[in-house]
Amino acid sequence: MVLKIYGFPISICTKRVALVCREKNIPYELVTVDMMTGAHKGEAYTKVQPFGQVPYIDDDGFIVYESRAISRYLTKKYASQGTQELIPTGLKEEALFEQAASIELTNFDPIGNGIADENIFKRLRGEEPDQKRVSELVTLLEAKLNAYDSILAKQKYLAGSQVTLADLFHLPFGHMFGSMGIDALEKQPNVARWWKDISSRESWAAVKDGVA
């Protein structure tokens, strides 16, 4: 049975899972959940994903939700194919990966969510974005990326010498920043080098404009 991703083509988290599938050469079928009509909040959907969020996967009857959990599951299940060591297997190497993954989750993702809420979701709700709040978030993002630059001055990727899920997890929101004219990822030399590297991957080119 082909892996099914229940998600929305342009959702940040759906892109994150599809990206990992592309990296690991995992065939998948997108089952579109129309967020524009609120299908993700309907009873049929929330019976499977109780928070009413996309995506979740159905792997031959095994259900997993939360995009980062899905990504870890798929990376480990298909460890022998596609890009290797997206989750390192050595004790210390895995600890550094988890450190990097935590950096993304706590220092990058909340800012992306905040900017998306102001510039995208408020408009969908018929509200006006708070541009002062957007400016504050961009300033915070730039401060966080100063720390990233220090890390990336010493190594090629956030967890060391090879690309991991921790790097790839940045792609959907990072791309969103660029599409909004936010150039924070281009200001610091080591961050800019890293961002150019990971955003040029074929896997990302295949899904960045929408999962199919």
C-alpha positions as CSV (number, residue, x, y, z in Angstrom):
1,M,0.0,0.0,0.0
2,V,1.3,3.5,-1.0
3,L,1.9,5.8,1.9
4,K,-1.0,8.3,2.2
5,I,-0.5,11.9,3.4
6,Y,-3.7,13.5,4.5
7,G,-2.8,17.2,4.1
8,F,-3.2,20.5,2.2
9,P,-0.8,21.2,-0.7
10,I,0.4,24.5,0.5
11,S,0.5,23.9,4.2
12,I,3.9,24.3,5.9
13,C,3.7,21.0,7.8
14,T,2.4,19.0,4.7
15,K,5.4,20.3,2.8
16,R,7.7,19.2,5.6
17,V,6.5,15.6,5.4
18,A,6.5,15.5,1.5
19,L,10.0,16.9,1.5
20,V,11.2,14.0,3.7
21,C,9.5,11.5,1.5
22,R,11.3,13.0,-1.5
23,E,14.7,12.8,0.4
24,K,14.0,9.2,1.2
25,N,12.6,8.2,-2.1
26,I,9.3,7.1,-0.5
27,P,6.3,7.0,-2.9
28,Y,3.2,8.7,-1.5
29,E,-0.3,9.8,-2.4
30,L,-1.6,13.1,-1.2
31,V,-5.1,13.0,0.0
32,T,-6.2,16.6,0.0
33,V,-7.9,17.9,3.1
34,D,-9.5,21.2,2.1
35,M,-8.4,23.6,4.8
36,M,-10.2,26.5,3.0
37,T,-13.6,24.9,3.7
38,G,-12.6,23.8,7.2
39,A,-12.4,20.1,6.4
40,H,-9.6,19.6,8.9
41,K,-12.0,20.7,11.7
42,G,-14.8,18.3,10.6
43,E,-15.8,15.3,12.6
44,A,-14.5,12.8,10.1
45,Y,-11.1,14.3,10.2
46,T,-10.8,14.9,14.0
47,K,-11.7,11.3,14.7
48,V,-8.2,10.6,13.3
49,Q,-6.4,13.8,14.1
50,P,-8.0,15.1,17.3
51,F,-6.4,18.6,17.1
52,G,-7.8,19.2,13.6
53,Q,-4.4,19.9,12.1
54,V,-2.7,18.7,8.9
55,P,-1.1,16.4,8.0
56,Y,-1.3,12.9,9.2
57,I,-0.1,9.8,7.4
58,D,-1.7,6.4,6.9
59,D,1.1,3.8,6.4
60,D,-0.9,0.7,5.6
61,G,-3.2,1.3,8.5
62,F,-0.6,2.8,10.9
63,I,-1.6,6.4,11.7
64,V,0.9,9.1,12.8
65,Y,0.4,12.8,13.0
66,E,2.6,15.8,13.9
67,S,5.0,16.5,11.0
68,R,8.2,16.1,12.9
69,A,7.2,12.8,14.4
70,I,6.1,11.6,10.9
71,S,9.5,12.7,9.5
72,R,11.4,10.8,12.2
73,Y,9.3,7.7,11.7
74,L,9.7,7.7,7.9
75,T,13.5,8.4,8.2
76,K,14.0,5.4,10.5
77,K,11.7,3.1,8.6
78,Y,13.4,3.8,5.3
79,A,16.9,4.3,6.7
80,S,18.6,2.3,4.0
81,Q,17.2,4.3,1.0
82,G,17.5,7.9,-0.2
83,T,19.6,10.4,1.8
84,Q,21.5,8.7,4.5
85,E,21.8,9.7,8.2
86,L,19.1,12.3,8.2
87,I,18.9,11.1,11.8
88,P,22.5,10.2,12.9
89,T,22.9,6.8,14.6
90,G,25.9,7.4,16.8
91,L,25.1,8.3,20.4
92,K,26.9,11.7,20.4
93,E,25.9,12.4,16.8
94,E,22.2,11.8,17.6
95,A,22.5,14.1,20.6
96,L,23.8,16.9,18.5
97,F,21.0,16.2,16.0
98,E,18.4,16.4,18.7
99,Q,20.0,19.7,19.9
100,A,19.8,21.1,16.4
101,A,16.2,19.9,16.0
102,S,15.3,21.6,19.3
103,I,16.9,24.8,18.1
104,E,14.5,24.8,15.1
105,L,11.5,23.9,17.2
106,T,12.0,26.6,19.9
107,N,13.9,29.4,18.2
108,F,12.7,29.4,14.5
109,D,9.3,27.7,14.3
110,P,7.4,30.0,16.7
111,I,8.6,33.1,14.8
112,G,7.5,31.5,11.5
113,N,4.1,30.7,13.0
114,G,3.8,34.3,14.3
115,I,4.6,35.9,11.0
116,A,2.3,33.4,9.1
117,D,-0.6,34.3,11.5
118,E,-0.1,38.0,10.9
119,N,0.4,38.0,7.2
120,I,-1.6,35.0,6.1
121,F,-4.2,33.7,8.6
122,K,-5.4,37.1,9.7
123,R,-6.1,38.1,6.1
124,L,-8.1,34.8,5.7
125,R,-10.1,35.7,8.8
126,G,-10.8,39.1,7.3
127,E,-8.5,40.9,9.8
128,E,-5.7,43.4,9.2
129,P,-2.2,42.2,9.9
130,D,-0.4,44.0,12.7
131,Q,2.7,45.2,10.9
132,K,4.3,46.4,14.1
133,R,4.1,42.9,15.4
134,V,5.6,41.6,12.2
135,S,8.5,44.0,12.5
136,E,9.1,42.8,16.1
137,L,9.1,39.2,15.0
138,V,11.5,39.9,12.1
139,T,13.9,41.7,14.6
140,L,13.6,38.6,16.9
141,L,14.3,36.3,13.9
142,E,17.4,38.3,13.0
143,A,18.7,38.0,16.6
144,K,18.1,34.2,16.6
145,L,20.0,34.0,13.3
146,N,23.0,35.7,14.8
147,A,23.3,32.6,17.0
148,Y,22.8,30.4,14.0
149,D,25.7,32.2,12.3
150,S,28.0,31.4,15.2
151,I,27.1,27.7,15.0
152,L,27.5,27.6,11.2
153,A,30.8,29.4,11.3
154,K,32.2,26.2,12.8
155,Q,30.4,23.5,10.8
156,K,28.5,23.1,7.5
157,Y,25.1,22.1,9.0
158,L,23.3,22.7,12.3
159,A,24.2,19.2,13.6
160,G,27.6,18.9,12.1
161,S,29.2,18.0,8.8
162,Q,26.1,16.5,7.1
163,V,22.5,17.5,6.4
164,T,19.9,16.2,8.8
165,L,16.2,16.6,9.4
166,A,17.0,19.6,11.7
167,D,18.2,21.5,8.6
168,L,15.4,20.4,6.4
169,F,12.7,21.4,8.9
170,H,13.6,25.0,8.3
171,L,12.7,25.0,4.6
172,P,9.0,25.7,4.6
173,F,9.0,28.7,6.9
174,G,12.3,29.9,5.4
175,H,10.8,29.9,2.0
176,M,7.7,31.7,3.3
177,F,10.0,34.5,4.7
178,G,11.6,35.0,1.3
179,S,8.2,35.1,-0.5
180,M,7.2,37.9,1.9
181,G,10.3,39.9,1.2
182,I,11.9,39.1,4.6
183,D,15.6,38.7,3.8
184,A,16.8,37.7,7.3
185,L,18.3,34.4,6.0
186,E,20.6,36.3,3.6
187,K,22.2,38.8,6.0
188,Q,24.7,36.7,7.9
189,P,27.4,35.0,5.8
190,N,27.3,31.6,7.3
191,V,23.5,31.5,7.5
192,A,23.3,32.7,3.9
193,R,25.7,29.9,2.7
194,W,23.7,27.3,4.7
195,W,20.4,28.5,3.4
196,K,21.5,28.5,-0.2
197,D,22.7,25.0,0.2
198,I,19.6,23.5,1.8
199,S,17.1,25.5,-0.2
200,S,18.7,24.3,-3.5
201,R,18.0,20.6,-2.8
202,E,16.0,18.8,-5.5
203,S,13.6,17.4,-2.9
204,W,12.6,21.0,-1.9
205,A,12.3,22.2,-5.5
206,A,9.7,19.4,-5.9
207,V,7.4,20.5,-3.1
208,K,8.1,24.2,-2.3
209,D,5.3,25.5,-4.5
210,G,2.8,22.9,-3.3
211,V,2.6,19.2,-2.7
212,A,1.2,17.1,-5.4
